[in-house]
Amino acid sequence: MGTKSAFNRVTLWASLLFAVILGFSRLSYGMFLPGIKREIGGSYSLLGILGTVNFIGYLIGTLCLPPLVSRFPERKHVINRMTCLLLGLAMIGSAFSHHLAELGLWRFVIGLFSAFATVLVLSIALDVVRPAERGVASGLIWLGGSAGILMTGLFAPFIIDPSRLEGWRYAWMAMGVFGVIAAIGFELVTGDRVSAPMSSPKESETRDQERVNVYRLLLHPKKLLFLTGSYFFFGSGYIIYFTYLIPYLVSQGIPSLYAGLIWSGIGFAGLFNGWLGGKAIDRWPSGYTLATGLALGTIGVIGVTANHMIVTALGAVTIGLVSFITPPLMTTALLRRHVPHHAYTACLSLATAFFASGQIIGPIIGGVAVERHGLQSGVASSAIFMAIAALLAGVHGQRYRRPADQGVPVGD
């Protein structure tokens, strides 16, 4: 099957799946914390640790995927189909949690399945897109996460209003059902694609050697180490912000409707970010482009220290516009440029493992900041990680500032 433009049925359904993979299964947790705390109990720092459990599952999934795909290269579509369906079902199951341990187990399982789905959906969808339009396609897919946040925010009064004790349960069940529908839709538009043929032992041996070189490529300071490091610190920073922003707003007595509108503002701005970021990385495929978005996002996070709802809201919208979807989609696009096609899935999975590691560390550090200095300091601490991510992305841009550096050899 020939390649297609960035706007096609596959990227549309992939975007809908990312609303589930990113917006619902991962980031909606921060929106639900006040309701979960009222019904199940636990402190915000303890509930933040449950978020860390989710990312431990996510990390394990990203580490397990490369050998699994290498062992069954012709079964990539089957693995994706199963994990996307199981992700939706796990979200439905988590809505029936009555104890923190039970909820933690579901968060772990959801993290595990979402890791598989993140890499596989991106890999399968981008395979059908023309190389020159993959940045735009990545933006279209990642903006599904923004759409998921937007939809979650619109239901904030139903989810976090104290009078609706089980609102978060019904919302999670609805999100899980939507996930199952999106998984079926994605399978229908990709099911007619021919799976990769079984490789010979010689080809498998060559691919194994190339995979080792990809690991060296991502971790070598003269190659992509700074891009990988930027992705790691971004993971730490953004997840702190998204975990503790709503609890902070609720603690300030902001009505649930306004808190939801701020949350939706992030998602609405992210809809434009997905498209603009994709166009930008196609035109300026550089670490400087990534660093710009991260730097502006750092400024947006600092807005929470102003103790003014308007400034906090503007900061949140800034994050949604320039540094929520931008880092993942730009990292995805830059890796597409720097690594061989056959090694992309393993390479993206390894980079995502570093991203997941950052998301594990972030809530722990943020939780410590919350316990010692309050929710405002916890949210603001994400600016430190975002600034480091921006700096490392800038170093990557400096390293590959010449056109001749844009194609990176896999070997030494």
ABEGO torsion letter per residue (X at the ends): XBBBBABBAAAAAAAAAAAAAAAAAAAAAAAAAAAAAAAAEEBAAAAAAAAAAAAAAAAAAAAAAAAAAAABAAAAAAAAAAAAAAAAAAAAAAAABABAAAAAAAAAAAAAAAAAAAAAAAAAAAAABBAAAAAAAAAAAAAAAAAAAAAAAAAAAAAABAABAAAAAAAAAAAAAAAAAAAAAAAAAAAABBBBBBBBAAAAAAAAAAAAAAAAAAABAABAAAAAAAAAAAAAAAAAAAAAAAAAAAAAGBBAAAAAAAAAAAAAAAAAAAAAAAAAAAABBBAAAAAAAAAAAAAAAAAAAAGBAAAAAAAAAAAAAAAAAAAAAAAAAAAAAABBAAAAAAAAAAAAAAAAAAAAAAAAAAAAAAAAAEAAAAAAAAAAAAAAAAAAAAAAAAAAABAAAABBBABX
